[in-house]
Amino acid sequence: MSLVIRQIHPHFVGEVSGLDVARALTADELAAVQDAIDRHAVLVFHDQVLTDEEQIAFTRGFGAIEDSAGGHVAKAHERRLGAEMNDVSNLGMDGKPLGRDDRKRMFNLGNRLWHSDSSFRAVPAKYSILSGRKVATNGGNTEFADMRAAYDALDAASKAEIEDLVCEHSLIYSRGSLGFGPFTDEERIMFRPVRQRLVRTHPATGRKSLYLASHIGTIIGWPVPEARAFLRDLTEHATQPAFVYVHRWRDNDLVMWDNRQTMHRVRRFDESEVRDMRRTTVAGDAPTAVQAAAE
Ligand SMILES: [Fe+2]
């Protein structure tokens, strides 16, 4: 069976069939997936029963794996999975759902806000690859917004105004907006804000996109309330239903997305159930902006 990619949304999202991700891909298959992710920005693969090792091997086909350290309040000894995996489940070390007021769970609630993975890192992530090992029975959809379509739909004056803007991103801003806190001194250092361009150009396709995320706290050079009001407007524009694909998970779905061209968020689900989602992340190549001088 040969590899087939079918676009399932007017703007983006390719559904891939005829590929068994668990086995080593041929050079042609890798090139086809690479081309598809560049063009469609989100790819959906069904019925992919994977071990962590197989998921890691598939991920390596697209570049170096981003170290998950520094992106969570969970300490090393509280991590269920290895450093090459991001645990996006609702589970503790005992394999049971985390308690309602568990600090790790409350931190994870930030994933319900629109974001781009690792935009809070100086070198932000390229691709995320999320395996639904055990999905929610009700809810728990992941929604994706096409930030290229959102950019294209702006008027010329808005495009000119935002072209060279640089934003400050931090997990402290996204979590803080939900009232999460307080952060420890160590966390404040770990989650120190980084700078990212608001408009990115995709290296393969040349398409521009809005690089938005709830991790943004301000625009460099703008008064904070003005920046936040403007970013809310832009986010509202970018996440209108026409630009959004809703992924309704089935067990063993694998979804791959390009964080440079999309935002995503998870929706509410019954957290008394096990939802075991495991993410690998392909590291980015370079910063998008010059960072502030170290204090
Ligand atoms: Fe995410």
Residues whose N, C-alpha, C, O or C-beta is under 5 A from the ligand:
A	BS01	LIG	D117
